[in-house]
Amino acid sequence: YHNFISEYLILIIPMVFVLCLTEIKKYQKVMLWFAMALCLCCILLTKTRSAWLALSLSVIFVLFNLQDREKKTFAVYRKWVLIILGFFVLISLFILPFEKSIPGLLINRSAPAFNLEEGSTKSRLLIYESALRMIKDSPIMGKGIGVFGFHYPDYLSKVMERKAHTVNIEEVTEAHNEYLQVWAETGIFGLMIFLSIIVLYFKENTNGSYLTTGFFAGVLAVLIDSIFSFPLHIVPIAITFWIFLGLTAAFRNICLEKNGKSNSTAYTVGMKTTAFLVLISIGLLYLFGSTAKSYISDIYWKRALNFVESGDWKKSEDYYQSAVSLEPENGRLHFFFGSMLLNIRELDRGIDELNISLKNFKDYHLYHNLGKAYLDKKEYQQALQFYTLALKTKLNYIEDLNNIAAVYLENGHPEKAVKICRSILKMEGSYAPVYRNLGLAYMKSGLDKKANDVFNRAQCLFPKDSTFMNSMGITYINMGYYDKAIKCFEKILTLDSQNAQAYNNLGSVYFRKKDYMKAKTYWLTTLDFDPNNQVAIHNLQSLGKASEKRAD
């Protein structure tokens, strides 16, 4: 949210700066200068490069505007400008003790803006390319207001098909460029209307008071920032922006009236106009009614989330159902409800809700959750389908490739899983879950030695992860190296004396060594820590039956 703060401040700071130059009391000026200095420091701390650029250009606009119109006034306050700038520089040098200096921070932070290989810059270029593809498909009418985030995953997938080595992509719902987003959503006509409003605003308000200059500068700063971000989609900024436009027009009319000019027009309201206004009123009432339903639904939704956090799944489900009944077309709401149902292992109902969500909501997490749910149900074809959709977005490319490997592993195709896991390791050698899948794939292929080597390597890379030591012990069991397996499981217990899985595996080793008393002891210990461990229960039952046969 630091970007949002900086974008709001660049709208306000030019107005504060202009107020400092007006004829007000001295103590008020001191307070305004001090407030502006704090705001400037705050903008530096946000590290938002687009805000720095926008504010710099808007302040330059103010300085040139005032110097041309009020040369004497500007000369009087020049020393104040120099004082505040000096104070700002001093604050910048010492306000961040954990940084070498703010100037150094500025250099380090702004340099990547010109580096196309830097992460955020590369991510923005991908977003812009996706937006341009969207515009290319519907250049005249657009895709519809507010649907950029809905269509974005599809277009990003098309862009990413040509970028095989990009593995981490920023997840977004906005275009990070207001002009591109307006064009993509409303078409060329919508863009022309928006630009016409801006052009007329600057054209009709060229001469005015200090206040109109401040409004101008704030609006200009937001318009510049809109090239790199989406300030007009942030409610407080958007409201203030349009208020500034309205206030500028109002002050212009006041100035015209003071100069003996009039800018008002008298209108006669006839029957047609009255009927038109009535229709508009009816439409607004309908709109407000729909908004009220949405507002109440949001209240239920938030309560459902609160009960999820407290672990009260039943009440959470009740509130979700109430919210869905009010907004049955809200795909995002169905996604949250379905994901909650998956958490309580209501797989069928959860999948149904997520499939409803698919109708008007497209999201990486939706694809991922559906893939996992179908994998849990052992419906491998559907799991593969949705994991592939998630993979195409490349938001979590490595994780999704590993998930696809898991599907092949579960579906009895360990050779395909091995191929995918090895390709992952070429891209990212420090991703722990891939070692687990690769080792299991080798085990299912009967290649226990290779599996052991994989788990051994993983244990060296991730010494605190006992699952690799456990898997390595299992491979030793399969190869008949029982003493080595025992050492692995005992090492786990030195790190975690309550590890039920390690006790269970020790029981299995001693059972194979035909030391049935020790096997029974370890399996009983397993149940002490995990009373519902079905494997240990089954092993004890098998041991009992074997003892009966030996007795016979």
JOUR-V168973 format. One record per residue. RES is the residue in three letters. PSI is psi in whole degrees, 0 to 359 (NA if undefined). OMEGA is omega in whole degrees, 0 to 359 (999 if undefined). Layout:
# JOUR-V168973
res: (RES | RES)
psi: (PSI | PSI)
omega: (OMEGA | OMEGA)
This chain:
# JOUR-V168973
res: (TYR | HIS | ASN | PHE | ILE | SER | GLU | TYR | LEU | ILE | LEU | ILE | ILE | PRO | MET | VAL | PHE | VAL | LEU | CYS | LEU | THR | GLU | ILE | LYS | LYS | TYR | GLN | LYS | VAL | MET | LEU | TRP | PHE | ALA | MET | ALA | LEU | CYS | LEU | CYS | CYS | ILE | LEU | LEU | THR | LYS | THR | ARG | SER | ALA | TRP | LEU | ALA | LEU | SER | LEU | SER | VAL | ILE | PHE | VAL | LEU | PHE | ASN | LEU | GLN | ASP | ARG | GLU | LYS | LYS | THR | PHE | ALA | VAL | TYR | ARG | LYS | TRP | VAL | LEU | ILE | ILE | LEU | GLY | PHE | PHE | VAL | LEU | ILE | SER | LEU | PHE | ILE | LEU | PRO | PHE | GLU | LYS | SER | ILE | PRO | GLY | LEU | LEU | ILE | ASN | ARG | SER | ALA | PRO | ALA | PHE | ASN | LEU | GLU | GLU | GLY | SER | THR | LYS | SER | ARG | LEU | LEU | ILE | TYR | GLU | SER | ALA | LEU | ARG | MET | ILE | LYS | ASP | SER | PRO | ILE | MET | GLY | LYS | GLY | ILE | GLY | VAL | PHE | GLY | PHE | HIS | TYR | PRO | ASP | TYR | LEU | SER | LYS | VAL | MET | GLU | ARG | LYS | ALA | HIS | THR | VAL | ASN | ILE | GLU | GLU | VAL | THR | GLU | ALA | HIS | ASN | GLU | TYR | LEU | GLN | VAL | TRP | ALA | GLU | THR | GLY | ILE | PHE | GLY | LEU | MET | ILE | PHE | LEU | SER | ILE | ILE | VAL | LEU | TYR | PHE | LYS | GLU | ASN | THR | ASN | GLY | SER | TYR | LEU | THR | THR | GLY | PHE | PHE | ALA | GLY | VAL | LEU | ALA | VAL | LEU | ILE | ASP | SER | ILE | PHE | SER | PHE | PRO | LEU | HIS | ILE | VAL | PRO | ILE | ALA | ILE | THR | PHE | TRP | ILE | PHE | LEU | GLY | LEU | THR | ALA | ALA | PHE | ARG | ASN | ILE | CYS | LEU | GLU | LYS | ASN | GLY | LYS | SER | ASN | SER | THR | ALA | TYR | THR | VAL | GLY | MET | LYS | THR | THR | ALA | PHE | LEU | VAL | LEU | ILE | SER | ILE | GLY | LEU | LEU | TYR | LEU | PHE | GLY | SER | THR | ALA | LYS | SER | TYR | ILE | SER | ASP | ILE | TYR | TRP | LYS | ARG | ALA | LEU | ASN | PHE | VAL | GLU | SER | GLY | ASP | TRP | LYS | LYS | SER | GLU | ASP | TYR | TYR | GLN | SER | ALA | VAL | SER | LEU | GLU | PRO | GLU | ASN | GLY | ARG | LEU | HIS | PHE | PHE | PHE | GLY | SER | MET | LEU | LEU | ASN | ILE | ARG | GLU | LEU | ASP | ARG | GLY | ILE | ASP | GLU | LEU | ASN | ILE | SER | LEU | LYS | ASN | PHE | LYS | ASP | TYR | HIS | LEU | TYR | HIS | ASN | LEU | GLY | LYS | ALA | TYR | LEU | ASP | LYS | LYS | GLU | TYR | GLN | GLN | ALA | LEU | GLN | PHE | TYR | THR | LEU | ALA | LEU | LYS | THR | LYS | LEU | ASN | TYR | ILE | GLU | ASP | LEU | ASN | ASN | ILE | ALA | ALA | VAL | TYR | LEU | GLU | ASN | GLY | HIS | PRO | GLU | LYS | ALA | VAL | LYS | ILE | CYS | ARG | SER | ILE | LEU | LYS | MET | GLU | GLY | SER | TYR | ALA | PRO | VAL | TYR | ARG | ASN | LEU | GLY | LEU | ALA | TYR | MET | LYS | SER | GLY | LEU | ASP | LYS | LYS | ALA | ASN | ASP | VAL | PHE | ASN | ARG | ALA | GLN | CYS | LEU | PHE | PRO | LYS | ASP | SER | THR | PHE | MET | ASN | SER | MET | GLY | ILE | THR | TYR | ILE | ASN | MET | GLY | TYR | TYR | ASP | LYS | ALA | ILE | LYS | CYS | PHE | GLU | LYS | ILE | LEU | THR | LEU | ASP | SER | GLN | ASN | ALA | GLN | ALA | TYR | ASN | ASN | LEU | GLY | SER | VAL | TYR | PHE | ARG | LYS | LYS | ASP | TYR | MET | LYS | ALA | LYS | THR | TYR | TRP | LEU | THR | THR | LEU | ASP | PHE | ASP | PRO | ASN | ASN | GLN | VAL | ALA | ILE | HIS | ASN | LEU | GLN | SER | LEU | GLY | LYS | ALA | SER | GLU | LYS | ARG | ALA | ASP)
psi: (357 | 328 | 321 | 321 | 314 | 322 | 329 | 320 | 325 | 342 | 329 | 321 | 315 | 323 | 318 | 319 | 316 | 321 | 328 | 337 | 0 | 172 | 88 | 174 | 153 | 317 | 330 | 322 | 317 | 317 | 320 | 318 | 317 | 317 | 319 | 322 | 318 | 319 | 320 | 318 | 321 | 318 | 322 | 318 | 335 | 340 | 32 | 107 | 321 | 326 | 320 | 313 | 313 | 316 | 318 | 314 | 323 | 323 | 321 | 320 | 315 | 314 | 315 | 321 | 315 | 324 | 324 | 323 | 324 | 67 | 319 | 314 | 318 | 323 | 323 | 320 | 7 | 320 | 325 | 321 | 316 | 321 | 313 | 324 | 320 | 317 | 319 | 318 | 317 | 315 | 319 | 326 | 334 | 356 | 338 | 88 | 336 | 354 | 154 | 316 | 158 | 319 | 319 | 321 | 317 | 316 | 314 | 325 | 324 | 334 | 318 | 344 | 336 | 9 | 111 | 350 | 351 | 146 | 304 | 324 | 314 | 320 | 318 | 320 | 324 | 321 | 315 | 319 | 321 | 319 | 319 | 325 | 322 | 317 | 320 | 325 | 326 | 69 | 334 | 305 | 343 | 178 | 344 | 144 | 130 | 12 | 11 | 312 | 331 | 317 | 342 | 314 | 323 | 315 | 327 | 320 | 320 | 320 | 319 | 346 | 335 | 2 | 73 | 336 | 5 | 121 | 348 | 120 | 143 | 134 | 121 | 160 | 355 | 161 | 352 | 27 | 108 | 324 | 318 | 320 | 319 | 316 | 315 | 324 | 324 | 358 | 182 | 328 | 317 | 319 | 318 | 321 | 315 | 313 | 326 | 320 | 316 | 315 | 315 | 324 | 311 | 330 | 319 | 351 | 42 | 331 | 131 | 196 | 182 | 319 | 317 | 327 | 319 | 317 | 316 | 311 | 319 | 316 | 317 | 318 | 316 | 320 | 323 | 316 | 332 | 345 | 332 | 351 | 196 | 56 | 330 | 357 | 4 | 117 | 309 | 322 | 316 | 316 | 313 | 321 | 309 | 330 | 319 | 318 | 316 | 319 | 324 | 315 | 321 | 315 | 327 | 317 | 322 | 317 | 321 | 320 | 323 | 329 | 8 | 14 | 159 | 141 | 22 | 152 | 136 | 136 | 142 | 123 | 112 | 187 | 318 | 318 | 319 | 315 | 320 | 317 | 324 | 316 | 318 | 318 | 318 | 317 | 320 | 321 | 318 | 317 | 316 | 324 | 316 | 321 | 322 | 318 | 318 | 320 | 315 | 321 | 319 | 323 | 313 | 320 | 314 | 322 | 321 | 317 | 322 | 319 | 330 | 315 | 326 | 354 | 10 | 85 | 326 | 311 | 323 | 317 | 319 | 315 | 324 | 317 | 322 | 319 | 317 | 325 | 331 | 329 | 71 | 343 | 4 | 97 | 323 | 322 | 315 | 325 | 313 | 319 | 313 | 320 | 323 | 318 | 323 | 324 | 330 | 17 | 24 | 73 | 314 | 313 | 321 | 317 | 321 | 315 | 319 | 326 | 327 | 319 | 327 | 336 | 325 | 28 | 122 | 123 | 145 | 314 | 328 | 312 | 317 | 314 | 321 | 319 | 315 | 320 | 315 | 327 | 319 | 328 | 359 | 29 | 84 | 326 | 315 | 321 | 315 | 322 | 312 | 327 | 327 | 320 | 318 | 321 | 322 | 332 | 337 | 27 | 322 | 68 | 312 | 313 | 318 | 322 | 318 | 323 | 320 | 321 | 320 | 323 | 312 | 324 | 314 | 331 | 6 | 28 | 65 | 332 | 323 | 322 | 319 | 315 | 316 | 315 | 320 | 325 | 326 | 316 | 333 | 330 | 322 | 102 | 359 | 24 | 106 | 313 | 332 | 328 | 323 | 313 | 322 | 316 | 316 | 323 | 318 | 320 | 317 | 338 | 359 | 14 | 70 | 327 | 315 | 320 | 317 | 319 | 319 | 313 | 324 | 317 | 318 | 322 | 325 | 323 | 325 | 73 | 339 | 354 | 104 | 345 | 328 | 321 | 321 | 315 | 324 | 321 | 321 | 321 | 324 | 322 | 313 | 328 | 356 | 10 | 76 | 321 | 320 | 323 | 317 | 318 | 320 | 312 | 324 | 326 | 323 | 318 | 335 | 332 | 327 | 98 | 353 | 23 | 101 | 324 | 320 | 318 | 318 | 319 | 325 | 320 | 319 | 321 | 312 | 331 | 319 | 330 | 2 | 25 | 80 | 330 | 314 | 321 | 314 | 319 | 314 | 324 | 323 | 321 | 324 | 315 | 337 | 320 | 335 | 84 | 338 | 18 | 103 | 328 | 314 | 320 | 315 | 319 | 318 | 321 | 318 | 321 | 320 | 317 | 320 | 322 | 321 | 319 | 318 | 325 | 321 | NA)
omega: (180 | 178 | 181 | 179 | 181 | 181 | 176 | 182 | 180 | 175 | 186 | 187 | 179 | 177 | 178 | 179 | 180 | 179 | 178 | 183 | 180 | 181 | 176 | 183 | 187 | 183 | 177 | 178 | 180 | 180 | 180 | 178 | 180 | 179 | 180 | 178 | 178 | 179 | 179 | 177 | 179 | 179 | 177 | 183 | 178 | 179 | 181 | 187 | 181 | 178 | 177 | 181 | 183 | 180 | 180 | 181 | 180 | 177 | 175 | 177 | 180 | 183 | 179 | 181 | 181 | 181 | 179 | 186 | 187 | 185 | 181 | 181 | 181 | 179 | 180 | 186 | 181 | 181 | 178 | 178 | 180 | 180 | 183 | 177 | 177 | 178 | 180 | 179 | 179 | 178 | 181 | 184 | 190 | 187 | 179 | 181 | 181 | 173 | 178 | 176 | 177 | 176 | 177 | 177 | 180 | 181 | 182 | 184 | 185 | 182 | 181 | 180 | 181 | 181 | 185 | 179 | 181 | 190 | 184 | 178 | 179 | 180 | 179 | 180 | 177 | 178 | 180 | 180 | 178 | 179 | 180 | 176 | 178 | 178 | 181 | 180 | 181 | 186 | 186 | 186 | 181 | 182 | 183 | 184 | 174 | 184 | 181 | 181 | 179 | 183 | 187 | 182 | 180 | 183 | 176 | 179 | 179 | 179 | 186 | 178 | 181 | 185 | 188 | 187 | 177 | 188 | 180 | 183 | 178 | 178 | 186 | 172 | 178 | 185 | 184 | 172 | 186 | 184 | 176 | 183 | 177 | 180 | 182 | 185 | 186 | 179 | 183 | 180 | 178 | 179 | 180 | 178 | 180 | 180 | 179 | 177 | 181 | 181 | 179 | 179 | 181 | 182 | 186 | 186 | 184 | 181 | 180 | 184 | 174 | 183 | 179 | 175 | 177 | 177 | 178 | 185 | 178 | 178 | 179 | 180 | 180 | 179 | 177 | 179 | 181 | 176 | 186 | 186 | 182 | 183 | 182 | 173 | 174 | 193 | 181 | 180 | 181 | 180 | 181 | 179 | 182 | 174 | 178 | 178 | 180 | 180 | 178 | 178 | 180 | 179 | 177 | 179 | 178 | 179 | 179 | 179 | 178 | 179 | 178 | 179 | 180 | 180 | 183 | 180 | 179 | 180 | 176 | 182 | 179 | 182 | 180 | 179 | 179 | 179 | 179 | 179 | 178 | 178 | 177 | 180 | 178 | 178 | 179 | 178 | 177 | 180 | 180 | 178 | 178 | 179 | 179 | 178 | 179 | 181 | 180 | 177 | 179 | 178 | 178 | 181 | 180 | 177 | 177 | 179 | 179 | 179 | 174 | 180 | 180 | 177 | 178 | 187 | 183 | 180 | 178 | 179 | 180 | 181 | 176 | 180 | 177 | 180 | 181 | 180 | 178 | 181 | 183 | 181 | 182 | 183 | 180 | 178 | 177 | 179 | 180 | 179 | 180 | 179 | 177 | 179 | 177 | 180 | 179 | 174 | 170 | 191 | 184 | 180 | 179 | 179 | 178 | 180 | 180 | 177 | 173 | 180 | 182 | 184 | 182 | 178 | 179 | 186 | 178 | 184 | 176 | 178 | 182 | 182 | 177 | 177 | 181 | 181 | 179 | 177 | 177 | 178 | 182 | 173 | 195 | 182 | 178 | 178 | 179 | 180 | 185 | 174 | 177 | 176 | 178 | 181 | 184 | 179 | 180 | 175 | 175 | 192 | 183 | 181 | 183 | 174 | 180 | 177 | 177 | 175 | 179 | 177 | 179 | 180 | 180 | 186 | 177 | 176 | 184 | 180 | 177 | 178 | 179 | 181 | 180 | 182 | 179 | 177 | 177 | 182 | 176 | 180 | 185 | 184 | 183 | 179 | 190 | 185 | 182 | 177 | 180 | 180 | 180 | 179 | 179 | 178 | 177 | 179 | 180 | 177 | 181 | 181 | 185 | 179 | 178 | 178 | 179 | 179 | 179 | 181 | 178 | 178 | 180 | 179 | 177 | 180 | 184 | 187 | 182 | 181 | 185 | 182 | 179 | 176 | 179 | 179 | 179 | 177 | 179 | 178 | 177 | 177 | 181 | 181 | 178 | 178 | 189 | 181 | 177 | 178 | 179 | 179 | 179 | 184 | 177 | 177 | 177 | 183 | 175 | 178 | 182 | 186 | 181 | 181 | 185 | 182 | 179 | 177 | 180 | 180 | 175 | 176 | 180 | 179 | 182 | 176 | 179 | 177 | 179 | 172 | 192 | 180 | 178 | 179 | 180 | 180 | 182 | 179 | 176 | 177 | 177 | 181 | 175 | 182 | 181 | 186 | 182 | 181 | 186 | 180 | 180 | 178 | 179 | 180 | 179 | 178 | 178 | 179 | 179 | 179 | 179 | 179 | 179 | 179 | 180 | 179 | 178 | 999)
